[in-house]
Each structure stands twice: as C-alpha cells, then as structure tokens.
Amino acid sequence: APLCDVDNRTMAAAYADLYSEISKPSVHVLNYKGSQGEGFLSGGSALESDVDEQLLITIPFNSAVKLYSIAFSAPEENGPKTVRLFLNQQSLGFDEATSIPAVQDIVLTPEDLKAGKPIQTKFVRFQNVDSLTIFVLDNQGGTDCTRINRVTLMGTPKDGTNMKDFKKVDDHGH
C-alpha cells in the first residue's frame, strides 16, 4: 500500500468525534421540517429539509477546534449531494451560501452516504474553527426533500485537550 494511506490512518487516529465540543443549544438550521434539535449530530434523530432541498446548518463550538473530517450518514436516494463548508460565519443566509466562495466544496456519492464515509477537510484551512456552516445545495435524487441521519465531525480542540475534563487520580486510589 502507498505510504500516504498509512500516514492518513495514523493521522486520523489522533482525532476524535467533536460532538462534546459543540455548543448544542446554539446549533441553528434553516429550512428544516419538524422540531429541530441537534439530534442529527449524535444520530439520535434525522434532519429533513422543508420547503425545498436546501439546508443551512450552523454548528458553533464551545472553543475553537481543528476540523479534520466530516461524514454524512444519509439515505442514498435523498441524502445531500453538493455541500459547501464555511467557517466562522454564523449569520450566513441562503443567498450568500450560494454566491460567496466556500472554504471547501464537497460532492458526495450515494456510497459516501451509505457508509458514512469521512471526507477529509483541506486541513490547513480548518485550524481555527469557531463555527462550521454546512450548506446543502442539492441532494442525490434531485427531490425537494433532503434527509440527513447524522453528521459526524472529527478533529481536535485547537488548544489541545482540556485537562479539567479528566478526573484526577492520585496514588492512593481516590
């Protein structure tokens, strides 16, 4: 196997699911059907578009993160197809998301969605992410309803591990 594959696997192993870093009450979705929570970030509930196929999802983090990859688990027939990623733009609307340059554009395949395949970010551009905005432009089937079962973000806190999240264990077993 090429050395690159080994390096990428080793790199990926150093990153964790950023779910615990997300400011869940501040997650914001435009054009969703039903009651929107952040369940699509844990796999607890799906996210469906309402009026048309587009979704605009803003995910703020508690503190800046480095975003290594993003994965979408979704139905092959109406999961997202063209996805645009924007950084630190919490008030982005549909017009801007369509017209301004994205930090990264992704075209997903039905296989990517079925496997929930992690799509690597242009990592050098995702080193200081306060919020991630995901614009779903269209879906696999060209229908009016886009469905996302889960979005998984992999990366690391920008400033390393927060030590207060770990319980201190002393030599006396307390």
C-alpha positions in Angstrom: 0.0 0.0 0.0 1.2 3.5 -0.6 2.8 5.3 2.3 0.2 8.1 2.2 -2.5 5.7 3.2 -0.6 4.7 6.3 0.1 8.3 7.2 -3.6 9.3 6.8 -4.7 6.4 9.0 -2.2 7.4 11.7 -3.3 11.0 11.4 -7.0 10.1 11.6 -6.4 8.0 14.8 -5.2 11.2 16.6 -8.6 12.8 16.1 -11.9 12.3 18.0 -15.6 13.0 17.4 -16.1 16.7 18.2 -19.6 16.2 19.4 -18.7 17.1 23.0 -17.1 20.3 21.7 -20.3 21.6 20.0 -22.3 24.3 21.7 -25.5 22.3 21.3 -28.1 25.0 22.3 -26.6 27.3 19.6 -26.9 24.8 16.7 -29.0 26.5 14.1 -30.7 25.1 11.0 -32.6 26.9 8.3 -35.4 25.2 6.2 -35.9 22.1 8.4 -39.1 20.1 8.9 -40.4 19.3 12.3 -38.7 20.1 15.6 -35.0 20.8 15.1 -32.6 19.8 17.8 -29.1 18.8 17.5 -30.1 15.1 17.3 -28.6 14.7 13.8 -25.2 15.4 15.4 -25.4 12.3 17.6 -27.5 10.1 15.4 -30.5 10.5 17.7 -32.8 12.0 15.1 -32.7 12.8 11.4 -32.8 16.2 9.8 -35.1 16.8 6.8 -35.5 19.9 4.6 -38.9 21.5 4.4 -39.7 23.9 1.5 -37.0 22.6 -0.9 -33.9 20.5 -0.9 -31.6 23.1 0.6 -30.4 23.1 4.3 -28.2 25.6 6.0 -26.7 24.2 9.2 -24.6 26.3 11.6 -22.6 24.4 14.2 -20.8 26.6 16.8 -18.1 25.1 19.1 -17.5 25.9 22.8 -14.0 26.8 21.8 -12.0 26.8 18.6 -11.3 23.4 17.0 -9.2 21.9 14.2 -11.6 20.1 11.9 -10.0 17.0 10.2 -13.0 15.4 8.5 -16.8 15.5 8.1 -19.1 12.5 7.5 -22.7 12.4 6.4 -24.9 9.3 7.0 -28.0 9.6 4.9 -30.3 7.7 2.6 -28.7 7.1 -0.8 -31.8 8.4 -2.6 -32.3 11.8 -1.0 -29.1 12.4 1.1 -27.0 15.5 0.4 -25.0 15.7 -2.8 -23.4 19.1 -3.2 -22.2 20.5 0.2 -20.4 23.8 0.8 -18.4 24.4 4.0 -18.0 27.9 5.5 -16.1 28.9 8.7 -16.9 31.4 11.4 -19.9 32.8 9.5 -22.7 32.4 12.0 -25.2 34.7 10.2 -24.9 33.3 6.7 -28.1 33.2 4.7 -29.0 31.1 1.6 -28.1 33.9 -0.9 -24.6 34.2 0.5 -24.1 30.5 0.8 -24.9 30.1 -2.8 -22.8 33.0 -4.1 -19.7 33.5 -2.0 -16.7 31.2 -2.2 -16.8 28.3 0.2 -13.8 27.2 2.2 -14.4 23.8 0.8 -16.9 22.3 -1.7 -17.7 18.6 -1.5 -19.7 16.4 -3.8 -20.9 13.3 -2.0 -21.8 10.0 -3.7 -24.5 7.6 -2.6 -21.7 5.3 -1.4 -20.3 8.1 0.8 -23.7 8.5 2.5 -24.4 4.8 2.9 -21.0 4.2 4.5 -20.9 7.5 6.4 -17.5 7.9 4.9 -15.4 10.6 6.4 -14.5 13.3 3.9 -11.1 14.9 4.8 -11.1 18.7 5.0 -8.5 20.9 3.5 -7.0 20.6 7.0 -4.6 23.6 6.7 -7.7 25.8 6.3 -9.6 24.3 9.2 -7.2 25.0 12.0 -9.2 27.7 13.9 -12.9 26.8 13.6 -15.2 28.7 16.0 -18.3 27.7 13.9 -18.9 25.5 10.9 -21.7 26.3 8.5 -22.8 23.4 6.2 -24.8 24.5 3.2 -26.6 21.6 1.4 -27.2 22.8 -2.1 -28.9 19.7 -3.5 -29.5 16.0 -3.0 -28.8 12.7 -4.7 -32.3 12.3 -6.2 -33.0 15.9 -7.2 -36.1 15.8 -5.0 -37.5 18.6 -2.7 -36.7 16.7 0.5 -33.1 16.2 1.7 -32.6 13.9 4.6 -29.5 13.7 6.9 -29.4 10.9 9.5 -26.2 12.0 11.1 -23.3 14.4 10.7 -20.0 13.4 12.3 -17.2 15.9 12.8 -13.7 14.7 13.6 -10.9 16.8 14.9 -9.3 18.1 18.0 -9.7 21.2 20.2 -7.3 23.9 18.9 -5.6 24.3 22.3 -5.2 20.6 22.9 -7.0 18.6 25.5 -8.9 20.3 28.2 -7.5 18.9 31.4 -10.4 19.8 33.5 -12.4 17.2 31.6 -10.3 14.5 33.2 -10.8 13.2 36.7 -7.6 13.5 38.8 -6.5 10.2 40.2 -3.8 10.2 42.9 -1.6 7.4 44.1 -4.0 6.5 46.9 -6.7 5.3 44.5 -9.1 8.2 45.4 
